[in-house]
């Protein structure tokens, strides 16, 4: 059969699930010249929103979509991926792919047992606003996990989307997804800590963020230009133990949890400062002693 050996632009692509990621990816594939054939979703309004900008994109029950499409993206919430795959009949040579970063491809075992090719396709991008995400997707990295013909197809889609492919070995998805969290939501957490410190003298989040966000942009630009170690700013990077000591004392007066988090982050930054050549072993030892000293 397999219809999947047709040129990528001719493949009938379907989406089961019309959440933010599904909408953004469907719109991006359509803009890239792919044939988004149908969407199935329990939420009729979201399915209609996904289909509306795409010419000839139908709204189908999930089984009809599975029957007609050559490549099916399951873009449901993670907890529904396996149940969705288990509840449908698939066919030999068809591609069935989920878009979760954390869920293993083995969640699609029923599709594989039916003869389908299974894989993962996870865009390393945020999807709070689907329309904005569709525009910002080019230039992003998409992590794929697939074998043989399906790998070829997914790599072709990555290229059409103007993205870079990252190929992941089996069994690594939860670890990989946790790593992605450090580069996305934990920026919010760290900035939240900075804002909370500003609030200790009466400033508001609205006052703090315009001052702090440009620092984040500057740091990211330095990382892109020079790498993690040499792109790291701050007192640890230059061996300024006195400033680190002042920070620890000031945050300890604020509250113990804030000081503990600061010390842990500083300790993790020492190895980067050493790698960059900004400090020597003696300066590193002095900073570590300050950070490991018992706190009152």
RATAFEN-V764944 format. One record per residue. PSI is psi in degrees with one decimal (999 if undefined). OMEGA is omega in radians with two decimals (NA if undefined). BURIAL is 1 if it has 16 or more other C-alpha atoms within 10 Angstrom, else 0. Layout:
PSI | OMEGA | BURIAL
PSI | OMEGA | BURIAL
This chain:
-43.1 | -2.01 | 0
127.9 | 3.05 | 0
-23.9 | -3.08 | 1
-9.8 | 3.08 | 1
-3.0 | 3.05 | 1
160.1 | 3.04 | 0
145.6 | -3.04 | 0
-39.2 | -3.10 | 1
-18.0 | -3.12 | 1
-10.0 | -3.12 | 0
135.3 | 3.01 | 1
115.9 | -3.08 | 1
134.4 | 3.11 | 1
154.3 | 3.11 | 1
123.1 | 2.98 | 1
109.2 | -3.01 | 1
128.0 | -3.07 | 1
39.5 | 3.06 | 1
-165.3 | -3.03 | 1
-44.8 | 3.14 | 1
-44.9 | -3.13 | 1
-44.6 | 3.13 | 1
-47.0 | -3.11 | 1
-43.4 | -3.11 | 1
-40.8 | 3.11 | 1
-45.7 | 3.13 | 1
-37.9 | 3.14 | 1
-43.1 | 3.12 | 1
-40.0 | 3.09 | 1
-45.3 | 3.14 | 1
-26.2 | 3.14 | 1
5.1 | 3.08 | 0
12.2 | 3.09 | 0
163.3 | -3.04 | 1
91.8 | 3.09 | 1
105.7 | -2.93 | 1
-38.1 | -3.02 | 1
159.6 | 3.05 | 1
142.9 | 3.02 | 1
132.1 | -3.13 | 1
146.3 | 3.05 | 1
-22.3 | 3.10 | 0
102.9 | -3.06 | 0
-37.1 | -3.11 | 0
-40.9 | 3.12 | 0
-39.4 | 3.09 | 1
-42.6 | 3.12 | 1
-37.8 | 3.12 | 1
-40.6 | 3.10 | 0
-45.6 | -3.01 | 1
-28.0 | -2.96 | 1
-46.3 | -3.09 | 0
-3.5 | -3.01 | 0
121.9 | -3.14 | 1
131.2 | 3.03 | 0
28.3 | 3.05 | 0
117.5 | -3.07 | 1
159.3 | 2.98 | 1
114.8 | -3.02 | 1
158.9 | 2.83 | 1
154.2 | -3.02 | 0
-40.4 | -3.10 | 1
-39.1 | 3.09 | 0
-40.8 | 3.09 | 0
-46.0 | 3.13 | 1
-34.7 | -3.14 | 1
-35.4 | -2.99 | 0
-23.8 | -2.99 | 1
143.7 | 3.10 | 1
-31.5 | -3.12 | 1
121.2 | -3.09 | 1
124.7 | 3.01 | 1
121.8 | 3.02 | 1
108.0 | -3.08 | 1
38.2 | 3.03 | 1
171.0 | 2.94 | 1
152.4 | -3.05 | 0
-42.1 | -3.07 | 1
-13.3 | -3.12 | 0
-3.1 | -3.04 | 0
-52.9 | -3.07 | 1
-42.6 | 3.13 | 1
-37.4 | 3.10 | 0
-47.8 | 3.14 | 1
-40.9 | -3.11 | 1
-27.1 | -3.02 | 0
2.9 | -3.07 | 0
157.4 | 3.02 | 0
129.9 | -3.12 | 1
177.6 | -3.10 | 1
160.8 | -3.11 | 1
135.7 | 3.07 | 0
-9.1 | 3.11 | 1
150.4 | 3.05 | 1
129.6 | 3.10 | 1
120.4 | -2.95 | 1
136.1 | 2.98 | 1
162.6 | -3.04 | 1
21.8 | 3.11 | 1
142.5 | 3.04 | 1
-30.9 | -2.98 | 1
-22.9 | -3.06 | 1
131.9 | -3.14 | 1
151.9 | 3.12 | 1
-23.0 | 3.12 | 1
-14.7 | 3.05 | 0
-17.2 | 3.14 | 1
22.2 | -3.05 | 1
-35.8 | 3.13 | 1
-42.0 | 3.11 | 1
-40.9 | 3.11 | 1
-40.5 | 3.12 | 1
-29.2 | 3.09 | 0
-4.9 | 3.11 | 0
-0.2 | 3.14 | 1
158.2 | 2.99 | 1
134.2 | -3.05 | 1
153.1 | -3.12 | 1
179.5 | 3.09 | 1
147.3 | -3.08 | 1
95.9 | -3.00 | 1
106.6 | 3.07 | 1
128.7 | 3.10 | 1
76.2 | -3.09 | 1
160.8 | 3.08 | 1
151.0 | -2.98 | 0
33.9 | 3.12 | 1
-36.8 | 3.11 | 0
105.2 | -3.05 | 0
-41.0 | -3.12 | 1
-42.7 | 3.11 | 1
-38.7 | 3.14 | 0
-38.6 | 3.11 | 1
-36.6 | 3.13 | 1
-32.6 | -3.07 | 0
-5.7 | -3.09 | 0
-43.3 | 3.10 | 1
134.4 | -3.08 | 1
-12.3 | 3.11 | 0
171.6 | 3.03 | 1
138.8 | 3.05 | 1
124.5 | 3.14 | 1
124.1 | 3.12 | 1
149.3 | 3.04 | 1
107.4 | -3.08 | 1
165.7 | -3.14 | 1
156.7 | 2.95 | 0
-131.7 | -3.06 | 0
-38.0 | 3.14 | 0
-37.2 | 3.08 | 1
-42.6 | 3.12 | 1
-43.2 | -3.12 | 0
-47.3 | -3.10 | 1
-37.5 | 3.06 | 1
-37.2 | 3.09 | 1
-38.2 | 3.09 | 0
-40.9 | 3.10 | 1
-44.9 | 3.14 | 1
-43.8 | 3.14 | 0
-34.2 | -3.13 | 1
-6.1 | -3.11 | 1
29.6 | -3.09 | 0
176.4 | 3.10 | 1
136.5 | -3.12 | 1
137.3 | 2.98 | 1
119.4 | -3.09 | 1
127.7 | -3.02 | 0
134.7 | 3.07 | 0
158.3 | 3.14 | 0
149.3 | 3.05 | 0
2.5 | -3.05 | 0
6.5 | -2.95 | 0
-42.5 | -3.14 | 1
-41.2 | 3.12 | 0
-44.4 | 3.12 | 0
-43.0 | -3.10 | 0
-36.0 | 3.07 | 1
-39.8 | 3.10 | 0
-40.8 | 3.12 | 0
-32.7 | 3.12 | 0
-36.0 | 3.11 | 0
-32.1 | -3.09 | 0
-1.4 | -3.13 | 0
-87.0 | -2.98 | 0
-24.8 | -3.12 | 0
-13.9 | 2.92 | 0
-40.2 | 3.07 | 0
-41.1 | -3.10 | 0
-46.6 | -3.13 | 0
-42.3 | 3.06 | 0
-35.0 | 3.08 | 1
-38.4 | 3.07 | 0
-42.6 | 3.13 | 0
-42.0 | 3.12 | 1
-39.9 | -3.14 | 1
-36.7 | 3.08 | 1
-42.7 | 3.07 | 1
-40.1 | -3.11 | 1
-20.0 | -3.14 | 0
-20.7 | 3.06 | 0
14.5 | 3.02 | 0
-1.8 | 3.10 | 0
161.5 | 3.12 | 0
165.3 | 3.05 | 0
-40.6 | -3.13 | 0
-28.1 | 3.08 | 0
-35.3 | -3.04 | 0
-44.8 | -3.01 | 1
-41.6 | 3.11 | 1
-23.4 | 3.08 | 0
-35.0 | -3.02 | 0
-38.7 | -3.06 | 0
-40.7 | 3.07 | 0
-29.0 | 3.06 | 0
-37.9 | 3.09 | 0
-45.9 | 3.13 | 0
-42.3 | 3.14 | 0
-40.4 | 3.11 | 0
-42.7 | 3.11 | 1
-39.9 | 3.10 | 1
-39.1 | 3.11 | 0
-40.0 | 3.11 | 1
-44.8 | 3.13 | 1
-35.8 | -3.09 | 0
-36.8 | -2.95 | 0
-7.2 | -3.09 | 0
172.8 | -3.05 | 0
-48.6 | -3.03 | 1
-56.0 | -3.08 | 1
-17.5 | 3.11 | 1
3.8 | -3.11 | 1
123.9 | 3.06 | 1
-174.7 | 2.97 | 1
171.1 | -3.03 | 0
-34.6 | 3.13 | 1
-38.0 | -3.09 | 1
-26.2 | -3.13 | 1
7.6 | 3.08 | 1
27.3 | -3.09 | 1
80.0 | -3.09 | 1
-34.3 | -3.13 | 1
-42.1 | 3.12 | 0
-40.1 | 3.08 | 0
-43.2 | -3.14 | 1
-41.3 | 3.10 | 0
-40.9 | 3.12 | 0
-46.9 | -3.12 | 1
-44.1 | -3.13 | 1
-44.9 | -3.10 | 0
-41.5 | -3.13 | 0
-30.0 | 3.04 | 1
-34.1 | 3.07 | 1
-28.2 | -3.13 | 0
-61.0 | 2.98 | 0
155.6 | -3.04 | 0
-38.6 | -3.11 | 0
-42.0 | 3.13 | 0
-43.4 | 3.14 | 1
-39.2 | -3.14 | 1
-43.0 | 3.12 | 1
-42.8 | 3.12 | 0
-45.9 | -3.12 | 1
-41.5 | -3.13 | 1
-43.3 | 3.12 | 0
-40.1 | 3.10 | 0
-42.3 | 3.13 | 1
-39.6 | 3.12 | 1
-26.0 | -3.10 | 0
-15.3 | -3.11 | 1
-42.8 | -3.12 | 1
-34.1 | 3.08 | 1
-41.6 | 3.12 | 1
-39.6 | 3.08 | 1
-43.8 | -3.13 | 1
-33.2 | 3.14 | 0
-12.6 | -3.10 | 1
12.2 | -3.13 | 0
-21.1 | 3.10 | 1
158.8 | 3.05 | 1
180.0 | -3.06 | 0
-36.1 | -3.14 | 0
-45.2 | 3.12 | 0
-38.5 | 3.11 | 1
-43.2 | -3.14 | 1
-39.4 | 3.14 | 0
-44.4 | 3.12 | 0
-43.8 | -3.14 | 1
-36.8 | 3.11 | 1
-41.0 | 3.10 | 0
-43.1 | -3.06 | 1
-26.8 | -3.11 | 1
-4.8 | -3.11 | 0
141.2 | 3.10 | 0
140.0 | -3.13 | 0
142.0 | -3.12 | 0
999 | NA | 0
